[in-house]
Amino acid sequence: MTNFTLNPDTIMPADSGRATLIGRAWRPGEIPGPSVVVIRGGNVYDISHLAPTVSELLNRKDALSALQAHEGEAMGSVADVLANSHADALDPSRPQFLAPVDLQALKACGVTFVRSTLERVIEEHAKGDPVGAQAAREKIDREIGGDLAKVKPGSEEAERLKQMLIERGLWSQYLEVGIGPYAEVFTKAQPMSAVGTGAEVGLHPDSTWNNPEPEVVMIANAAGRSVAATLGNDVNLRDFEGRSALLLGRAKDNNASCAIGPFLRLFDEHFGIDDVRAFEVSLTVEGPDGFVMEGNSSMAEISRDPLDLVGQTIGRNHQYPDGLALFTGTMFAPVEDRDSPGMGFTHKLGDVVTIAAPQLGALVNRVTLSNKTAPWTFGTGALMRNLAARKLI
């Protein structure tokens, strides 16, 4: 088991003093339950009397001004609440951070970076077998790698490339969403099922080839307006999805397989969409075997703009009255060997995954099996009953 700590110096955004940070925390008491919180000056304040859910808060047109005018109720320091959010040190008598979303739909986009697009094609050609992936990788990278990097999805050039690949027998369903007009958008998990920083993330017990997927998560309200951003781990089972795209739901939606956090950073005068477009996202995996993997991802390399992805998800064709959290895709597809040559990377139980960006902070989780994590029992119905009992709705 790999040890880790939740230190405000690393978890909080580098410029947290001027950031508008919203989260959720489980609050003990006569009727314990989740509270919407705001972070100010290193302290946590309950603002549930302003808005009982994060969804309702972000659906307000005056969310920023309402936050500034609402004092809230002090719950303790960020350091103390973080210390009690560690998977190994949960004290039910003290507050702990949760995932910073609640009723929002949890959606995700795939193959939005060239590297991850190629890896999906490789998974398909290798039929989910890591042993055959290296040979497939060399062939596909040699044949189409350079072409994809220059193509704008949905363009005439993309259509010409598509026809060329079909003629060469290299077309793939992943290339259809990688360079075609329509982005891949799927349901990552159910509302209320995401876990936050410090929690364990779960792998399906039958998976033998899997990896973290560090991503920027866009937060949109019911009107389809992007109002915030955060970090996410779209935990992925490469063997399941590689065998069949019809196993996508099985590969993506498992207990504790969706991690989001640490906080939502709202768009304001200090932070906006151009900051998101310029993000450098880092990934670190530290294993119980001493293994360490590090990498960096630049949002500047994304093939579809984050606002385009949000626009393809919510609009006249599909509404989300409680808003949505949209994973925007990853360029990480680790291929370096961890154990046997040619087997590539896969998780070991106990791996600690840290996903970070200077303006968003760090999301830290430890890997276990989805059937070994705490069962998910607090859903939307439980939330409504809890808020009613606490006289918040």
Secondary structure, DSSP 8 states (H G I E B T S, - for coil): -------HHHHS-TTGGG--EEEEEEE-SSS-EEEEEEEETTEEEE-TTT-SSHHHHHH-TTHHHHHHH---EEEEEHHHHHHTTSTT---TTS-EEE-S-SSSEEEEEE--SHHHHHHHHHHHHTTT-HHHHHHHHHHHIIIIIHHHTT--TTSHHHHHHHHHHHHTT---HHHHHHHSSS-EEEEEE-TT--B-TTSEEEE-TT-SSEE--EEEEEEE-TTS-EEEEEEEEE-EEHHHHHH-GGGHHHHH-STT-EEEEEEEEE-BTTB-HHHHHT-EEEEEEE-TTS-EEEEEEEGGG-SS-HHHHHHHHSBTTB--TT-EEEE--------S-SSSTT------TT-EEEEEETTTEEEEEEEEETTTS------HHHHHHHHHHTT--
